[in-house]
């Protein structure tokens, strides 16, 4: 029983449970897949099989990320401040997923004038998730 199993958090009800389940035990909605498995499948389709549908989906995802970045960057002139990746490695050329997530949360929180509900709406996540992420960012910064 010392074997470590991955846990996953339900997107709708925030219940943490083992990732070997397909659906949430509380609300029954499908659970998100661990990021590592998703990345492994994408790499397999793109690098090994050269799957055109997967390449198309990656291009759509890139456009969505660019649109979200532009939307977050459209702030009033008086509140323009450079977005700094908190607690991120400075030597690496490419930021990690956690650094990008922190930067997006901090940017949305600053753009919404420190109003958590508005920041959660900007990011398209629940208020409980935003509060948890903000708490994690504060703990990492300490």
C-alpha positions, 0 to 999 in steps of 0.5 A, spaced: 500 500 500 506 504 499 504 505 492 503 512 490 497 513 486 495 520 482 489 524 485 485 529 481 480 534 482 473 534 479 472 541 475 465 542 477 464 540 485 472 540 487 472 533 490 479 530 490 479 523 488 483 518 485 485 518 478 483 511 476 476 513 476 472 515 470 467 519 473 466 524 480 463 520 485 459 526 488 456 529 482 458 524 476 461 529 471 467 526 467 474 527 471 479 531 467 485 526 465 492 527 468 496 532 464 502 527 463 498 522 460 494 528 455 501 530 453 504 523 452 498 522 447 499 529 443 507 527 443 505 520 440 500 523 435 504 529 433 511 526 433 510 519 431 504 519 427 504 526 424 496 526 425 493 532 421 487 532 426 492 533 432 496 538 429 490 542 427 487 542 434 494 544 437 493 550 432 486 552 435 489 551 442 495 556 440 490 561 437 485 560 444 491 561 448 493 567 444 486 570 444 486 569 452 493 573 453 491 579 449 484 579 453 488 579 459 493 584 456 488 589 454 488 593 461 487 601 462 493 605 461 494 607 468 494 600 471 499 597 466 505 594 470 509 588 467 507 581 469 512 578 472 512 570 473 512 569 481 517 564 484 519 562 477 526 560 474 529 565 471 535 561 467 530 557 463 528 560 456 521 556 456 516 557 462 513 551 466 506 550 466 505 552 473 509 558 472 504 560 466 498 558 470 501 563 476 502 569 471 495 568 468 492 568 475 496 574 478 494 578 471 487 576 472 487 578 479 490 585 478 486 586 472 480 585 476 482 590 481 483 585 486 476 582 485 476 575 486 469 573 483 471 578 477 478 575 476 475 568 476 470 570 471 475 572 466 479 566 467 473 561 466 474 558 473 470 557 479 471 562 485 473 556 490 478 554 485 481 561 484 481 562 492 485 555 492 490 558 487 491 564 490 492 561 497 497 556 493 501 562 490 501 566 497 504 560 500 509 559 494 511 566 495 513 565 503 
